[in-house]
């Protein structure tokens, strides 16, 4: 059984399941390799238009499995700084690949999301959480730096610098209610409504023109690093022009006139 599994439960919608429920889906070398393989597959999979990401069992992801990760490092030649850095970089590039993926990724956070697991929620484009979910980055409390997997770049952009600092340098746990209040979440729902809510969002995305959705994701992330509004507008202008030549806008107009669902080319 894979440590991270991928299925397509509905037409156009993929489901990534972190699948080590006995360890709250903690991260190992196998977990990292499985996740990379799924994201690499999605690069050229045009049939999948949106992705839901969740954890098996009662947790989302509890971060690195310290016991197994140490054993894996020893087996690969010793728990050296170089070997540990290789594993850390392999994990970090998962978040980068999530952001570069053509499909929007919706995290359905079903329990604790800690450390690297918390970073995976930040790498998702949309976050929906169950009321039982919680978030925790304890690095600063165990002698490590708070930032990993792009967290120091993503988190302050989502909740603001002051809140980011307070949560990362204290290392305190915060619940789903607080996560919703500070703007980390798109929706906060009852536990039994979590997956259906995530799939509801995925269905709405999958019904849209895939190229337009892909370009929207690209332009949003590109504009996060734009130095000014003029640069962001220039990116938007060119993206709009590209989308206009796909025929999808004309199809949307025709579908509206004819009272039917659009049949997009992309």
Secondary structure by P-SEA (a helix, b strand, c coil): cccbbbbcccccbbbbbbccccccccccaaaaaaaaaaaaaacccccccbbbbbbcccccccccaaaaaaaaaaaaccccaaaaaaaaaaaaaaaaaaaaccbbbbbbccccccaaaaaaaaaccbbbbcccbbbbbcccccccccccccccccccccccaaaaaaaacccccccaaaaaaaccccccccccaaaaaaaaaaaaaaaccaaaaaaaaaaaaaaaacccaaaaaaaaaaaaaaaaacaaaaaaaaaaaacccccccc
